[in-house]
Amino acid sequence: MKIVVNGGNGLIGSKLVRELRESGRDPVAASHLGVDTVTGEGLPRALRGAQVLVDVCNADWDDDTMMDFYQVSTRNLLAAETTAGVGHHVALSVVGLDRLPESAYFRAQGTPPAGFRAGHGDGVRVGAGDAGRSGFSFCA
């Protein structure tokens, strides 16, 4: 099973790729395939033949840039998944996003689930796993 991990070189993603490989799966970090989720470059090639995309990408920029990143990246990922026939999209989210709306980071982290609810990614089964911000390192 081919699993593309967006954010596969990061703290959580690298652990996830290792665990998936050790369990007999065929994971690949999207960045190793030349993916740029903001421009969409490399997504069609990376997702060809993939059954699952796991999005554990993280951004820590200024408020406006971070929100734009998550909105554009999520939209591009879901559109490319639909075109490529990827069956499942799994996103790591943060526990309690709705409890701290003044946090730009939390508002931006809520973008992928909002994209799912808006109907982007038709035909793609989606799910989100929540983790505490300080507990991300224990997820994988």
C-alpha positions as CSV (number, residue, x, y, z in Angstrom):
1,M,0.0,0.0,0.0
2,K,1.5,3.3,-1.1
3,I,1.1,6.0,1.6
4,V,2.2,9.6,0.9
5,V,3.1,11.5,4.0
6,N,3.0,15.3,3.6
7,G,5.4,16.6,6.3
8,G,7.2,13.2,6.2
9,N,10.6,14.8,7.1
10,G,9.3,16.6,10.2
11,L,9.1,15.5,13.9
12,I,5.9,13.5,13.6
13,G,6.2,12.6,9.9
14,S,9.6,11.1,10.0
15,K,8.5,8.8,12.9
16,L,5.3,7.9,11.1
17,V,7.2,7.0,7.9
18,R,9.6,4.8,9.9
19,E,6.7,3.1,11.7
20,L,4.8,2.5,8.5
21,R,7.8,1.1,6.8
22,E,8.5,-1.3,9.7
23,S,4.9,-2.5,9.6
24,G,5.3,-3.5,5.9
25,R,3.7,-0.5,4.3
26,D,5.2,1.6,1.4
27,P,5.4,5.2,2.8
28,V,7.1,8.0,1.1
29,A,7.7,11.6,2.3
30,A,6.0,14.0,-0.2
31,S,9.1,16.3,-0.1
32,H,11.2,13.4,-1.4
33,L,9.0,13.5,-4.5
34,G,9.4,17.2,-5.1
35,V,6.0,18.2,-3.8
36,D,5.2,21.8,-3.1
37,T,1.6,21.9,-1.7
38,V,1.3,25.7,-2.1
39,T,1.9,25.7,-5.9
40,G,0.6,22.1,-6.4
41,E,3.9,21.2,-8.1
42,G,4.7,17.5,-7.9
43,L,1.3,16.5,-6.4
44,P,0.0,14.5,-9.4
45,R,3.2,12.5,-9.7
46,A,3.5,11.9,-6.0
47,L,-0.1,10.8,-5.6
48,R,-0.1,8.4,-8.6
49,G,-0.9,5.0,-7.3
50,A,-1.3,6.1,-3.7
51,Q,-4.1,4.8,-1.6
52,V,-3.6,7.1,1.4
53,L,-2.3,10.6,2.0
54,V,-1.4,11.5,5.6
55,D,-1.0,15.2,6.2
56,V,1.2,16.0,9.2
57,C,2.7,19.2,7.8
58,N,3.2,22.1,10.2
59,A,3.7,25.8,9.7
60,D,4.9,28.4,12.2
61,W,4.9,31.7,10.3
62,D,3.2,35.0,10.8
63,D,-0.6,34.8,11.2
64,D,-1.7,35.8,7.6
65,T,1.0,33.7,5.9
66,M,0.2,30.6,8.1
67,M,-3.5,30.8,7.4
68,D,-2.9,31.2,3.6
69,F,-0.5,28.2,3.7
70,Y,-3.0,25.9,5.3
71,Q,-6.0,27.0,3.1
72,V,-4.1,26.8,-0.2
73,S,-2.2,23.6,0.7
74,T,-5.4,21.8,1.9
75,R,-7.3,22.8,-1.2
76,N,-4.5,21.6,-3.5
77,L,-4.0,18.3,-1.6
78,L,-7.7,17.5,-1.7
79,A,-8.1,18.4,-5.4
80,A,-5.0,16.4,-6.4
81,E,-6.2,13.4,-4.3
82,T,-9.6,13.5,-6.0
83,T,-7.9,13.5,-9.5
84,A,-5.4,10.8,-8.6
85,G,-8.1,8.5,-7.0
86,V,-6.6,8.5,-3.5
87,G,-9.1,6.9,-1.3
88,H,-8.1,8.2,2.2
89,H,-6.9,11.5,3.6
90,V,-5.7,11.5,7.2
91,A,-4.8,14.8,8.9
92,L,-3.2,15.4,12.2
93,S,-5.0,18.2,14.1
94,V,-4.8,19.8,17.5
95,V,-7.0,19.0,20.5
96,G,-9.2,22.0,21.6
97,L,-8.9,24.1,18.4
98,D,-12.3,25.6,19.0
99,R,-11.4,26.6,22.6
100,L,-8.8,29.2,21.7
101,P,-10.1,31.1,18.6
102,E,-7.8,34.1,19.2
103,S,-4.8,31.9,18.4
104,A,-3.9,32.3,14.8
105,Y,-2.0,29.0,15.0
106,F,-5.1,27.1,16.2
107,R,-7.4,28.9,13.6
108,A,-4.9,27.8,10.9
109,Q,-4.8,24.3,12.2
110,G,-8.6,24.1,11.8
111,T,-8.3,24.8,8.1
112,P,-8.0,21.2,6.9
113,P,-11.2,19.9,8.7
114,A,-13.0,23.0,7.4
115,G,-11.9,22.1,3.9
116,F,-13.3,18.6,4.3
117,R,-16.7,20.0,5.5
118,A,-16.8,22.4,2.5
119,G,-16.8,19.4,0.2
120,H,-13.4,19.7,-1.3
121,G,-11.9,16.3,-2.0
122,D,-15.1,14.7,-3.2
123,G,-14.8,10.9,-3.1
124,V,-11.9,11.0,-0.6
125,R,-12.6,9.5,2.8
126,V,-11.1,11.9,5.4
127,G,-10.3,11.7,9.0
128,A,-8.5,13.9,11.6
129,G,-6.6,12.7,14.6
130,D,-6.2,15.3,17.4
131,A,-3.1,15.7,19.5
132,G,-2.0,18.1,22.1
133,R,0.6,20.6,20.8
134,S,3.2,19.6,23.4
135,G,2.3,15.9,22.8
136,F,2.9,15.8,19.0
137,S,6.2,13.9,19.6
138,F,4.3,11.1,21.2
139,C,1.8,10.5,18.3
140,A,4.0,8.5,16.0
